Amino acid sequence: MIAGSPEPDEATVSAVGKLSEALETIERARGHLYSWHQLTGKADFELGDAAALLAQAGHQDLADELSRELVGRNVLPDRWTFQAVEEYEDTYYEPLRRYEAHVRELLTAGRRHLHEARLKEERRTHGHPHHTAAPSTRGRRP
C-alpha cells in the first residue's frame, strides 16, 4: 500500500492491473504450451501405431525407418516437450508469477483484480439483486 493512503491511486491500480493482465496472457500462453506438449506426445504414440501398421502391411523397411527416425525423437535440440515446458515454467512463468504477487502485496495489500473491482462498482446497478457488490455467502460452507 502507499504510505498514508488506504487505497492506491488510479495510476497505481492501472500499473498493477497491466502487470496482472500480462500474467493472465502468460497463463494462456502456458495453456497453449501444455496443449503443444500433449498433442505432440499423442502424435508420437500415433507414429508408433503407424509404424506397427506399416510392418503388419508388409512394409518393414518403412516401419523401421519411421521408428528409428521419428518415434521418440527430440522436438527441440536435446529436449522432449516436457523438458521445454519445465524450462519455460522455471525460467519465465514462475518468476513472473512471483513478481506479480510481490508487486500486488506491496501496492494493493495483495488484492487481486482491483481494477476490475472498481469497474464492477462503477457499472453495477446498486440495489439490483443481480448486481451485488460481492459474492453472497448464502449456501456456502465455511
Beta strands, then each sheet from edge to edge (+ up, - down):
end
